[in-house]
């Protein structure tokens, strides 16, 4: 395992997930990767339409699922999107530029984490 893989995926979390899921672990990763693409599309649509409400639920789901699979950087950015969107929605804060920037960062981190997660299956 390279240092970059360690930075991208928390291997301790992966070991726990593999222990818990046993032979179902590869399927869990497959579902995460497929579902995350769908959730990214929902967030992107929210960015395009400047509708933060559309991004809250998919960002929350990515945050939780990524955390369970050790993709901590993905989880942290998804959490930031969720919190920002809730803040915009509840307080009228106009942080759409930040929303778009965070979405771009999330997509990049997912693109980096995806091949590393595939290697673990």
N, CA, C and O atoms as a Tinker XYZ file with bonds, in Angstrom:
   484  protein
     1  N      0.852000   -1.182000    0.000000    73     2
     2  CA     0.000000    0.000000    0.000000    64     1     3
     3  C      0.888000    1.232000    0.000000    63     2     4     5
     4  O      1.872000    1.302000    0.737000    81     3
     5  N      0.540000    2.189000   -0.820000    73     3     6
     6  CA     1.319000    3.412000   -0.928000    64     5     7
     7  C      0.860000    4.425000    0.106000    63     6     8     9
     8  O     -0.226000    4.305000    0.673000    81     7
     9  N      1.703000    5.427000    0.344000    73     7    10
    10  CA     1.308000    6.503000    1.248000    64     9    11
    11  C      0.091000    7.237000    0.732000    63    10    12    13
    12  O     -0.759000    7.660000    1.516000    81    11
    13  N     -0.007000    7.395000   -0.596000    73    11    14
    14  CA    -1.155000    8.110000   -1.141000    64    13    15
    15  C     -2.440000    7.336000   -0.892000    63    14    16    17
    16  O     -3.482000    7.944000   -0.645000    81    15
    17  N     -2.392000    6.004000   -0.950000    73    15    18
    18  CA    -3.590000    5.221000   -0.658000    64    17    19
    19  C     -3.984000    5.410000    0.804000    63    18    20    21
    20  O     -5.167000    5.535000    1.118000    81    19
    21  N     -2.996000    5.433000    1.697000    73    19    22
    22  CA    -3.290000    5.650000    3.106000    64    21    23
    23  C     -3.956000    7.006000    3.303000    63    22    24    25
    24  O     -4.869000    7.133000    4.119000    81    23
    25  N     -3.510000    8.015000    2.569000    73    23    26
    26  CA    -4.103000    9.342000    2.686000    64    25    27
    27  C     -5.524000    9.386000    2.138000    63    26    28    29
    28  O     -6.341000   10.182000    2.599000    81    27
    29  N     -5.820000    8.550000    1.172000    73    27    30
    30  CA    -7.113000    8.573000    0.504000    64    29    31
    31  C     -8.132000    7.723000    1.256000    63    30    32    33
    32  O     -9.276000    8.140000    1.439000    81    31
    33  N     -7.724000    6.538000    1.691000    73    31    34
    34  CA    -8.616000    5.596000    2.356000    64    33    35
    35  C     -8.048000    5.250000    3.725000    63    34    36    37
    36  O     -6.866000    4.927000    3.848000    81    35
    37  N     -8.882000    5.316000    4.745000    73    35    38
    38  CA    -8.477000    4.916000    6.092000    64    37    39
    39  C     -8.542000    3.389000    6.160000    63    38    40    41
    40  O     -9.627000    2.809000    6.195000    81    39
    41  N     -7.395000    2.757000    6.179000    73    39    42
    42  CA    -7.342000    1.298000    6.114000    64    41    43
    43  C     -7.862000    0.643000    7.400000    63    42    44    45
    44  O     -8.331000   -0.494000    7.356000    81    43
    45  N     -7.791000    1.318000    8.512000    73    43    46
    46  CA    -8.368000    0.789000    9.749000    64    45    47
    47  C     -9.884000    0.661000    9.601000    63    46    48    49
    48  O    -10.475000   -0.340000   10.006000    81    47
    49  N    -10.495000    1.673000    9.024000    73    47    50
    50  CA   -11.937000    1.647000    8.787000    64    49    51
    51  C    -12.288000    0.541000    7.794000    63    50    52    53
    52  O    -13.295000   -0.147000    7.962000    81    51
    53  N    -11.466000    0.370000    6.766000    73    51    54
    54  CA   -11.694000   -0.698000    5.784000    64    53    55
    55  C    -11.639000   -2.059000    6.465000    63    54    56    57
    56  O    -12.478000   -2.920000    6.203000    81    55
    57  N    -10.664000   -2.254000    7.328000    73    55    58
    58  CA   -10.545000   -3.538000    8.032000    64    57    59
    59  C    -11.796000   -3.814000    8.863000    63    58    60    61
    60  O    -12.291000   -4.940000    8.896000    81    59
    61  N    -12.301000   -2.781000    9.534000    73    59    62
    62  CA   -13.530000   -2.948000   10.320000    64    61    63
    63  C    -14.719000   -3.283000    9.426000    63    62    64    65
    64  O    -15.520000   -4.158000    9.753000    81    63
    65  N    -14.830000   -2.588000    8.305000    73    63    66
    66  CA   -15.941000   -2.835000    7.384000    64    65    67
    67  C    -15.853000   -4.243000    6.801000    63    66    68    69
    68  O    -16.870000   -4.927000    6.689000    81    67
    69  N    -14.663000   -4.679000    6.431000    73    67    70
    70  CA   -14.496000   -6.033000    5.899000    64    69    71
    71  C    -14.846000   -7.082000    6.951000    63    70    72    73
    72  O    -15.473000   -8.096000    6.644000    81    71
    73  N    -14.443000   -6.833000    8.172000    73    71    74
    74  CA   -14.745000   -7.756000    9.258000    64    73    75
    75  C    -16.250000   -7.857000    9.490000    63    74    76    77
    76  O    -16.782000   -8.944000    9.718000    81    75
    77  N    -16.911000   -6.740000    9.432000    73    75    78
    78  CA   -18.356000   -6.694000    9.663000    64    77    79
    79  C    -19.133000   -7.286000    8.487000    63    78    80    81
    80  O    -20.085000   -8.041000    8.686000    81    79
    81  N    -18.733000   -6.948000    7.276000    73    79    82
    82  CA   -19.496000   -7.343000    6.089000    64    81    83
    83  C    -19.063000   -8.690000    5.501000    63    82    84    85
    84  O    -19.810000   -9.299000    4.734000    81    83
    85  N    -17.876000   -9.151000    5.851000    73    83    86
    86  CA   -17.344000  -10.408000    5.323000    64    85    87
    87  C    -17.406000  -10.440000    3.799000    63    86    88    89
    88  O    -16.897000   -9.536000    3.136000    81    87
    89  N    -18.018000  -11.460000    3.253000    73    87    90
    90  CA   -18.039000  -11.635000    1.798000    64    89    91
    91  C    -18.904000  -10.589000    1.089000    63    90    92    93
    92  O    -18.837000  -10.462000   -0.133000    81    91
    93  N    -19.712000   -9.843000    1.843000    73    91    94
    94  CA   -20.563000   -8.812000    1.242000    64    93    95
    95  C    -19.824000   -7.484000    1.032000    63    94    96    97
    96  O    -20.365000   -6.563000    0.419000    81    95
    97  N    -18.606000   -7.387000    1.533000    73    95    98
    98  CA   -17.857000   -6.131000    1.425000    64    97    99
    99  C    -17.702000   -5.654000   -0.019000    63    98   100   101
   100  O    -17.969000   -4.482000   -0.283000    81    99
   101  N    -17.284000   -6.498000   -0.966000    73    99   102
   102  CA   -17.151000   -6.009000   -2.343000    64   101   103
   103  C    -18.466000   -5.449000   -2.900000    63   102   104   105
   104  O    -18.461000   -4.460000   -3.634000    81   103
   105  N    -19.581000   -6.079000   -2.552000    73   103   106
   106  CA   -20.873000   -5.591000   -3.032000    64   105   107
   107  C    -21.197000   -4.233000   -2.402000    63   106   108   109
   108  O    -21.772000   -3.362000   -3.055000    81   107
   109  N    -20.823000   -4.059000   -1.128000    73   107   110
   110  CA   -21.047000   -2.781000   -0.461000    64   109   111
   111  C    -20.264000   -1.670000   -1.171000    63   110   112   113
   112  O    -20.788000   -0.574000   -1.375000    81   111
   113  N    -19.032000   -1.949000   -1.538000    73   111   114
   114  CA   -18.217000   -0.965000   -2.257000    64   113   115
   115  C    -18.845000   -0.670000   -3.620000    63   114   116   117
   116  O    -18.937000    0.488000   -4.029000    81   115
   117  N    -19.272000   -1.711000   -4.312000    73   115   118
   118  CA   -19.897000   -1.536000   -5.631000    64   117   119
   119  C    -21.132000   -0.636000   -5.518000    63   118   120   121
   120  O    -21.294000    0.295000   -6.306000    81   119
   121  N    -21.992000   -0.910000   -4.551000    73   119   122
   122  CA   -23.191000   -0.085000   -4.363000    64   121   123
   123  C    -22.817000    1.356000   -4.010000    63   122   124   125
   124  O    -23.431000    2.300000   -4.507000    81   123
   125  N    -21.817000    1.518000   -3.159000    73   123   126
   126  CA   -21.381000    2.867000   -2.798000    64   125   127
   127  C    -20.939000    3.635000   -4.038000    63   126   128   129
   128  O    -21.340000    4.781000   -4.239000    81   127
   129  N    -20.122000    3.011000   -4.859000    73   127   130
   130  CA   -19.605000    3.694000   -6.050000    64   129   131
   131  C    -20.730000    4.038000   -7.026000    63   130   132   133
   132  O    -20.749000    5.134000   -7.587000    81   131
   133  N    -21.658000    3.116000   -7.229000    73   131   134
   134  CA   -22.794000    3.386000   -8.118000    64   133   135
   135  C    -23.692000    4.478000   -7.554000    63   134   136   137
   136  O    -24.040000    5.431000   -8.252000    81   135
   137  N    -24.061000    4.333000   -6.290000    73   135   138
   138  CA   -24.973000    5.293000   -5.672000    64   137   139
   139  C    -24.355000    6.682000   -5.580000    63   138   140   141
   140  O    -25.046000    7.686000   -5.752000    81   139
   141  N    -23.068000    6.738000   -5.312000    73   139   142
   142  CA   -22.406000    8.035000   -5.182000    64   141   143
   143  C    -22.472000    8.806000   -6.496000    63   142   144   145
   144  O    -22.631000   10.027000   -6.480000    81   143
   145  N    -22.355000    8.131000   -7.614000    73   143   146
   146  CA   -22.473000    8.823000   -8.902000    64   145   147
   147  C    -23.865000    9.431000   -9.066000    63   146   148   149
   148  O    -24.008000   10.542000   -9.576000    81   147
   149  N    -24.881000    8.700000   -8.633000    73   147   150
   150  CA   -26.254000    9.209000   -8.695000    64   149   151
   151  C    -26.413000   10.426000   -7.768000    63   150   152   153
   152  O    -27.028000   11.424000   -8.142000    81   151
   153  N    -25.856000   10.327000   -6.569000    73   151   154
   154  CA   -25.959000   11.442000   -5.618000    64   153   155
   155  C    -25.172000   12.662000   -6.094000    63   154   156   157
   156  O    -25.607000   13.796000   -5.898000    81   155
   157  N    -24.023000   12.433000   -6.716000    73   155   158
   158  CA   -23.261000   13.552000   -7.281000    64   157   159
   159  C    -24.068000   14.267000   -8.361000    63   158   160   161
   160  O    -24.042000   15.494000   -8.457000    81   159
   161  N    -24.780000   13.493000   -9.167000    73   159   162
   162  CA   -25.623000   14.099000  -10.213000    64   161   163
   163  C    -26.725000   14.953000   -9.589000    63   162   164   165
   164  O    -27.064000   16.012000  -10.118000    81   163
   165  N    -27.285000   14.498000   -8.466000    73   163   166
   166  CA   -28.318000   15.276000   -7.779000    64   165   167
   167  C    -27.738000   16.579000   -7.224000    63   166   168   169
   168  O    -28.359000   17.638000   -7.320000    81   167
   169  N    -26.545000   16.487000   -6.644000    73   167   170
   170  CA   -25.895000   17.695000   -6.112000    64   169   171
   171  C    -25.557000   18.645000   -7.252000    63   170   172   173
   172  O    -25.764000   19.853000   -7.139000    81   171
   173  N    -25.036000   18.103000   -8.352000    73   171   174
   174  CA   -24.709000   18.943000   -9.507000    64   173   175
   175  C    -25.955000   19.669000  -10.021000    63   174   176   177
   176  O    -25.886000   20.845000  -10.376000    81   175
   177  N    -27.074000   18.981000  -10.059000    73   175   178
   178  CA   -28.319000   19.612000  -10.496000    64   177   179
   179  C    -28.679000   20.746000   -9.543000    63   178   180   181
   180  O    -29.134000   21.803000   -9.980000    81   179
   181  N    -28.480000   20.536000   -8.252000    73   179   182
   182  CA   -28.712000   21.598000   -7.273000    64   181   183
   183  C    -27.816000   22.800000   -7.516000    63   182   184   185
   184  O    -28.253000   23.944000   -7.395000    81   183
   185  N    -26.553000   22.536000   -7.861000    73   183   186
   186  CA   -25.614000   23.619000   -8.177000    64   185   187
   187  C    -26.103000   24.375000   -9.406000    63   186   188   189
   188  O    -26.165000   25.604000   -9.400000    81   187
   189  N    -26.447000   23.645000  -10.453000    73   187   190
   190  CA   -26.878000   24.272000  -11.701000    64   189   191
   191  C    -28.147000   25.115000  -11.507000    63   190   192   193
   192  O    -28.290000   26.187000  -12.095000    81   191
   193  N    -29.052000   24.617000  -10.683000    73   191   194
   194  CA   -30.323000   25.310000  -10.466000    64   193   195
   195  C    -30.275000   26.267000   -9.272000    63   194   196   197
   196  O    -31.267000   26.913000   -8.936000    81   195
   197  N    -29.093000   26.344000   -8.637000    73   195   198
   198  CA   -28.925000   27.166000   -7.433000    64   197   199
   199  C    -30.011000   26.835000   -6.403000    63   198   200   201
   200  O    -30.631000   27.712000   -5.802000    81   199
   201  N    -30.208000   25.513000   -6.232000    73   199   202
   202  CA   -31.214000   24.999000   -5.313000    64   201   203
   203  C    -30.512000   24.120000   -4.288000    63   202   204   205
   204  O    -30.251000   22.943000   -4.541000    81   203
   205  N    -30.210000   24.694000   -3.137000    73   203   206
   206  CA   -29.467000   23.963000   -2.113000    64   205   207
   207  C    -30.268000   22.817000   -1.509000    63   206   208   209
   208  O    -29.695000   21.833000   -1.041000    81   207
   209  N    -31.580000   22.945000   -1.520000    73   207   210
   210  CA   -32.425000   21.885000   -0.959000    64   209   211
   211  C    -32.167000   20.550000   -1.655000    63   210   212   213
   212  O    -32.238000   19.491000   -1.031000    81   211
   213  N    -31.872000   20.609000   -2.939000    73   211   214
   214  CA   -31.638000   19.393000   -3.717000    64   213   215
   215  C    -30.364000   18.660000   -3.289000    63   214   216   217
   216  O    -30.214000   17.471000   -3.571000    81   215
   217  N    -29.456000   19.347000   -2.620000    73   215   218
   218  CA   -28.151000   18.767000   -2.297000    64   217   219
   219  C    -28.056000   18.231000   -0.878000    63   218   220   221
   220  O    -27.149000   17.454000   -0.582000    81   219
   221  N    -28.948000   18.614000   -0.007000    73   219   222
   222  CA   -28.812000   18.254000    1.407000    64   221   223
   223  C    -28.842000   16.744000    1.613000    63   222   224   225
   224  O    -27.925000   16.185000    2.214000    81   223
   225  N    -29.867000   16.089000    1.131000    73   223   226
   226  CA   -29.997000   14.642000    1.350000    64   225   227
   227  C    -28.892000   13.836000    0.667000    63   226   228   229
   228  O    -28.311000   12.962000    1.309000    81   227
   229  N    -28.575000   14.091000   -0.614000    73   227   230
   230  CA   -27.491000   13.311000   -1.219000    64   229   231
   231  C    -26.131000   13.569000   -0.566000    63   230   232   233
   232  O    -25.320000   12.651000   -0.447000    81   231
   233  N    -25.880000   14.798000   -0.146000    73   231   234
   234  CA   -24.612000   15.089000    0.538000    64   233   235
   235  C    -24.548000   14.334000    1.864000    63   234   236   237
   236  O    -23.501000   13.800000    2.229000    81   235
   237  N    -25.658000   14.293000    2.576000    73   235   238
   238  CA   -25.723000   13.569000    3.853000    64   237   239
   239  C    -25.431000   12.081000    3.633000    63   238   240   241
   240  O    -24.681000   11.469000    4.393000    81   239
   241  N    -26.023000   11.518000    2.602000    73   239   242
   242  CA   -25.843000   10.096000    2.323000    64   241   243
   243  C    -24.400000    9.794000    1.931000    63   242   244   245
   244  O    -23.820000    8.820000    2.410000    81   243
   245  N    -23.821000   10.614000    1.070000    73   243   246
   246  CA   -22.418000   10.417000    0.692000    64   245   247
   247  C    -21.533000   10.527000    1.925000    63   246   248   249
   248  O    -20.624000    9.719000    2.116000    81   247
   249  N    -21.797000   11.517000    2.754000    73   247   250
   250  CA   -21.000000   11.724000    3.979000    64   249   251
   251  C    -20.967000   10.451000    4.815000    63   250   252   253
   252  O    -19.899000    9.993000    5.219000    81   251
   253  N    -22.126000    9.890000    5.068000    73   251   254
   254  CA   -22.214000    8.715000    5.934000    64   253   255
   255  C    -21.599000    7.475000    5.291000    63   254   256   257
   256  O    -20.836000    6.751000    5.930000    81   255
   257  N    -21.929000    7.239000    4.050000    73   255   258
   258  CA   -21.432000    6.041000    3.356000    64   257   259
   259  C    -19.916000    6.092000    3.172000    63   258   260   261
   260  O    -19.229000    5.091000    3.374000    81   259
   261  N    -19.404000    7.248000    2.794000    73   259   262
   262  CA   -17.959000    7.390000    2.607000    64   261   263
   263  C    -17.218000    7.167000    3.923000    63   262   264   265
   264  O    -16.158000    6.542000    3.947000    81   263
   265  N    -17.770000    7.672000    4.991000    73   263   266
   266  CA   -17.147000    7.494000    6.315000    64   265   267
   267  C    -17.053000    6.010000    6.664000    63   266   268   269
   268  O    -16.036000    5.559000    7.190000    81   267
   269  N    -18.112000    5.251000    6.373000    73   267   270
   270  CA   -18.128000    3.818000    6.663000    64   269   271
   271  C    -17.090000    3.055000    5.855000    63   270   272   273
   272  O    -16.621000    2.000000    6.283000    81   271
   273  N    -16.728000    3.582000    4.689000    73   271   274
   274  CA   -15.747000    2.913000    3.829000    64   273   275
   275  C    -14.356000    3.532000    3.928000    63   274   276   277
   276  O    -13.471000    3.196000    3.141000    81   275
   277  N    -14.160000    4.417000    4.873000    73   275   278
   278  CA   -12.832000    4.976000    5.082000    64   277   279
   279  C    -12.429000    6.061000    4.106000    63   278   280   281
   280  O    -11.277000    6.495000    4.108000    81   279
   281  N    -13.351000    6.505000    3.278000    73   279   282
   282  CA   -13.061000    7.596000    2.339000    64   281   283
   283  C    -13.314000    8.914000    3.074000    63   282   284   285
   284  O    -14.286000    9.620000    2.808000    81   283
   285  N    -12.430000    9.213000    3.984000    73   283   286
   286  CA   -12.655000   10.312000    4.920000    64   285   287
   287  C    -12.656000   11.686000    4.260000    63   286   288   289
   288  O    -13.433000   12.556000    4.653000    81   287
   289  N    -11.806000   11.893000    3.274000    73   287   290
   290  CA   -11.800000   13.204000    2.608000    64   289   291
   291  C    -13.105000   13.426000    1.863000    63   290   292   293
   292  O    -13.619000   14.544000    1.836000    81   291
   293  N    -13.644000   12.385000    1.262000    73   291   294
   294  CA   -14.948000   12.476000    0.601000    64   293   295
   295  C    -16.005000   12.827000    1.644000    63   294   296   297
   296  O    -16.839000   13.706000    1.425000    81   295
   297  N    -15.962000   12.142000    2.767000    73   295   298
   298  CA   -16.940000   12.365000    3.829000    64   297   299
   299  C    -16.890000   13.794000    4.371000    63   298   300   301
   300  O    -17.929000   14.414000    4.594000    81   299
   301  N    -15.698000   14.304000    4.577000    73   299   302
   302  CA   -15.535000   15.658000    5.127000    64   301   303
   303  C    -16.113000   16.713000    4.171000    63   302   304   305
   304  O    -16.781000   17.649000    4.609000    81   303
   305  N    -15.857000   16.559000    2.892000    73   303   306
   306  CA   -16.363000   17.537000    1.922000    64   305   307
   307  C    -17.882000   17.420000    1.796000    63   306   308   309
   308  O    -18.579000   18.431000    1.713000    81   307
   309  N    -18.392000   16.194000    1.780000    73   307   310
   310  CA   -19.847000   16.011000    1.715000    64   309   311
   311  C    -20.514000   16.632000    2.942000    63   310   312   313
   312  O    -21.586000   17.227000    2.835000    81   311
   313  N    -19.885000   16.493000    4.093000    73   311   314
   314  CA   -20.414000   17.111000    5.315000    64   313   315
   315  C    -20.430000   18.629000    5.182000    63   314   316   317
   316  O    -21.393000   19.279000    5.589000    81   315
   317  N    -19.374000   19.192000    4.617000    73   315   318
   318  CA   -19.310000   20.647000    4.427000    64   317   319
   319  C    -20.428000   21.120000    3.493000    63   318   320   321
   320  O    -21.037000   22.165000    3.720000    81   319
   321  N    -20.687000   20.338000    2.442000    73   319   322
   322  CA   -21.786000   20.689000    1.526000    64   321   323
   323  C    -23.113000   20.638000    2.261000    63   322   324   325
   324  O    -23.925000   21.557000    2.155000    81   323
   325  N    -23.331000   19.566000    3.005000    73   323   326
   326  CA   -24.586000   19.430000    3.749000    64   325   327
   327  C    -24.787000   20.610000    4.705000    63   326   328   329
   328  O    -25.862000   21.207000    4.744000    81   327
   329  N    -23.755000   20.937000    5.466000    73   327   330
   330  CA   -23.860000   22.035000    6.438000    64   329   331
   331  C    -24.067000   23.377000    5.752000    63   330   332   333
   332  O    -24.889000   24.179000    6.195000    81   331
   333  N    -23.335000   23.629000    4.683000    73   331   334
   334  CA   -23.486000   24.878000    3.945000    64   333   335
   335  C    -24.902000   25.000000    3.392000    63   334   336   337
   336  O    -25.537000   26.045000    3.526000    81   335
   337  N    -25.383000   23.950000    2.785000    73   335   338
   338  CA   -26.726000   23.987000    2.186000    64   337   339
   339  C    -27.811000   24.175000    3.240000    63   338   340   341
   340  O    -28.781000   24.897000    3.013000    81   339
   341  N    -27.650000   23.531000    4.388000    73   339   342
   342  CA   -28.609000   23.744000    5.482000    64   341   343
   343  C    -28.570000   25.198000    5.944000    63   342   344   345
   344  O    -29.609000   25.805000    6.202000    81   343
   345  N    -27.362000   25.748000    6.044000    73   343   346
   346  CA   -27.204000   27.136000    6.476000    64   345   347
   347  C    -27.847000   28.093000    5.475000    63   346   348   349
   348  O    -28.544000   29.030000    5.862000    81   347
   349  N    -27.610000   27.852000    4.200000    73   347   350
   350  CA   -28.216000   28.695000    3.160000    64   349   351
   351  C    -29.732000   28.578000    3.233000    63   350   352   353
   352  O    -30.439000   29.584000    3.176000    81   351
   353  N    -30.226000   27.362000    3.359000    73   351   354
   354  CA   -31.665000   27.120000    3.380000    64   353   355
   355  C    -32.339000   27.749000    4.594000    63   354   356   357
   356  O    -33.404000   28.356000    4.476000    81   355
   357  N    -31.722000   27.601000    5.748000    73   355   358
   358  CA   -32.335000   28.060000    6.995000    64   357   359
   359  C    -32.111000   29.536000    7.274000    63   358   360   361
   360  O    -32.955000   30.186000    7.892000    81   359
   361  N    -30.980000   30.072000    6.824000    73   359   362
   362  CA   -30.618000   31.438000    7.207000    64   361   363
   363  C    -30.556000   32.410000    6.036000    63   362   364   365
   364  O    -30.295000   33.598000    6.224000    81   363
   365  N    -30.792000   31.913000    4.842000    73   363   366
   366  CA   -30.780000   32.795000    3.685000    64   365   367
   367  C    -29.389000   33.239000    3.257000    63   366   368   369
   368  O    -29.253000   34.135000    2.424000    81   367
   369  N    -28.364000   32.627000    3.815000    73   367   370
   370  CA   -26.996000   32.953000    3.433000    64   369   371
   371  C    -26.804000   32.628000    1.960000    63   370   372   373
   372  O    -27.202000   31.557000    1.501000    81   371
   373  N    -26.206000   33.530000    1.231000    73   371   374
   374  CA   -26.021000   33.286000   -0.205000    64   373   375
   375  C    -24.590000   32.832000   -0.473000    63   374   376   377
   376  O    -23.736000   33.636000   -0.848000    81   375
   377  N    -24.342000   31.576000   -0.283000    73   375   378
   378  CA   -23.015000   31.022000   -0.494000    64   377   379
   379  C    -22.966000   30.092000   -1.678000    63   378   380   381
   380  O    -22.336000   29.036000   -1.617000    81   379
   381  N    -23.627000   30.473000   -2.764000    73   379   382
   382  CA   -23.687000   29.584000   -3.920000    64   381   383
   383  C    -22.325000   29.355000   -4.562000    63   382   384   385
   384  O    -22.069000   28.267000   -5.078000    81   383
   385  N    -21.444000   30.354000   -4.543000    73   383   386
   386  CA   -20.101000   30.151000   -5.098000    64   385   387
   387  C    -19.361000   29.093000   -4.289000    63   386   388   389
   388  O    -18.687000   28.230000   -4.851000    81   387
   389  N    -19.490000   29.165000   -2.975000    73   387   390
   390  CA   -18.867000   28.174000   -2.100000    64   389   391
   391  C    -19.475000   26.793000   -2.342000    63   390   392   393
   392  O    -18.759000   25.791000   -2.346000    81   391
   393  N    -20.779000   26.740000   -2.542000    73   391   394
   394  CA   -21.487000   25.492000   -2.838000    64   393   395
   395  C    -20.902000   24.849000   -4.092000    63   394   396   397
   396  O    -20.623000   23.650000   -4.099000    81   395
   397  N    -20.717000   25.625000   -5.137000    73   395   398
   398  CA   -20.167000   25.113000   -6.387000    64   397   399
   399  C    -18.722000   24.643000   -6.212000    63   398   400   401
   400  O    -18.332000   23.605000   -6.745000    81   399
   401  N    -17.940000   25.406000   -5.468000    73   399   402
   402  CA   -16.544000   25.033000   -5.210000    64   401   403
   403  C    -16.465000   23.716000   -4.443000    63   402   404   405
   404  O    -15.661000   22.842000   -4.766000    81   403
   405  N    -17.308000   23.589000   -3.426000    73   403   406
   406  CA   -17.312000   22.347000   -2.647000    64   405   407
   407  C    -17.757000   21.162000   -3.496000    63   406   408   409
   408  O    -17.217000   20.064000   -3.363000    81   407
   409  N    -18.728000   21.377000   -4.358000    73   407   410
   410  CA   -19.159000   20.290000   -5.247000    64   409   411
   411  C    -17.983000   19.840000   -6.123000    63   410   412   413
   412  O    -17.749000   18.641000   -6.271000    81   411
   413  N    -17.249000   20.784000   -6.699000    73   411   414
   414  CA   -16.099000   20.447000   -7.538000    64   413   415
   415  C    -15.057000   19.654000   -6.741000    63   414   416   417
   416  O    -14.477000   18.696000   -7.252000    81   415
   417  N    -14.825000   20.056000   -5.491000    73   415   418
   418  CA   -13.881000   19.337000   -4.633000    64   417   419
   419  C    -14.373000   17.926000   -4.334000    63   418   420   421
   420  O    -13.592000   16.975000   -4.337000    81   419
   421  N    -15.673000   17.797000   -4.078000    73   419   422
   422  CA   -16.237000   16.485000   -3.782000    64   421   423
   423  C    -16.075000   15.554000   -4.982000    63   422   424   425
   424  O    -15.653000   14.407000   -4.832000    81   423
   425  N    -16.402000   16.040000   -6.143000    73   423   426
   426  CA   -16.284000   15.220000   -7.355000    64   425   427
   427  C    -14.836000   14.773000   -7.541000    63   426   428   429
   428  O    -14.582000   13.614000   -7.872000    81   427
   429  N    -13.891000   15.679000   -7.332000    73   427   430
   430  CA   -12.475000   15.343000   -7.473000    64   429   431
   431  C    -12.068000   14.260000   -6.468000    63   430   432   433
   432  O    -11.377000   13.307000   -6.829000    81   431
   433  N    -12.490000   14.403000   -5.225000    73   431   434
   434  CA   -12.130000   13.416000   -4.197000    64   433   435
   435  C    -12.765000   12.055000   -4.473000    63   434   436   437
   436  O    -12.143000   11.021000   -4.231000    81   435
   437  N    -13.988000   12.051000   -4.974000    73   435   438
   438  CA   -14.624000   10.782000   -5.340000    64   437   439
   439  C    -13.839000   10.131000   -6.474000    63   438   440   441
   440  O    -13.618000    8.920000   -6.466000    81   439
   441  N    -13.422000   10.932000   -7.446000    73   439   442
   442  CA   -12.635000   10.407000   -8.564000    64   441   443
   443  C    -11.303000    9.827000   -8.090000    63   442   444   445
   444  O    -10.813000    8.857000   -8.668000    81   443
   445  N    -10.723000   10.403000   -7.059000    73   443   446
   446  CA    -9.460000    9.900000   -6.502000    64   445   447
   447  C     -9.703000    8.632000   -5.684000    63   446   448   449
   448  O     -8.925000    7.682000   -5.775000    81   447
   449  N    -10.763000    8.606000   -4.895000    73   447   450
   450  CA   -11.044000    7.470000   -4.007000    64   449   451
   451  C    -11.550000    6.240000   -4.757000    63   450   452   453
   452  O    -11.313000    5.111000   -4.326000    81   451
   453  N    -12.236000    6.448000   -5.864000    73   451   454
   454  CA   -12.866000    5.328000   -6.577000    64   453   455
   455  C    -11.884000    4.214000   -6.955000    63   454   456   457
   456  O    -12.141000    3.059000   -6.614000    81   455
   457  N    -10.779000    4.501000   -7.638000    73   455   458
   458  CA    -9.878000    3.390000   -7.994000    64   457   459
   459  C     -9.248000    2.724000   -6.766000    63   458   460   461
   460  O     -8.967000    1.526000   -6.779000    81   459
   461  N     -9.030000    3.507000   -5.711000    73   459   462
   462  CA    -8.459000    2.930000   -4.488000    64   461   463
   463  C     -9.445000    1.969000   -3.835000    63   462   464   465
   464  O     -9.054000    0.909000   -3.348000    81   463
   465  N    -10.726000    2.340000   -3.823000    73   463   466
   466  CA   -11.742000    1.441000   -3.259000    64   465   467
   467  C    -11.898000    0.193000   -4.134000    63   466   468   469
   468  O    -12.071000   -0.908000   -3.612000    81   467
   469  N    -11.839000    0.355000   -5.434000    73   467   470
   470  CA   -11.962000   -0.801000   -6.330000    64   469   471
   471  C    -10.827000   -1.803000   -6.098000    63   470   472   473
   472  O    -11.035000   -3.012000   -6.197000    81   471
   473  N     -9.632000   -1.300000   -5.791000    73   471   474
   474  CA    -8.488000   -2.182000   -5.535000    64   473   475
   475  C     -8.707000   -3.063000   -4.310000    63   474   476   477
   476  O     -8.108000   -4.133000   -4.206000    81   475
   477  N     -9.550000   -2.631000   -3.391000    73   475   478
   478  CA    -9.746000   -3.345000   -2.138000    64   477   479
   479  C    -10.745000   -4.498000   -2.251000    63   478   480   481
   480  O    -10.942000   -5.256000   -1.301000    81   479
   481  N    -11.356000   -4.618000   -3.392000    73   479   482
   482  CA   -12.389000   -5.658000   -3.561000    64   481   483
   483  C    -11.823000   -6.932000   -4.155000    63   482   484
   484  O    -12.559000   -7.898000   -4.359000    81   483
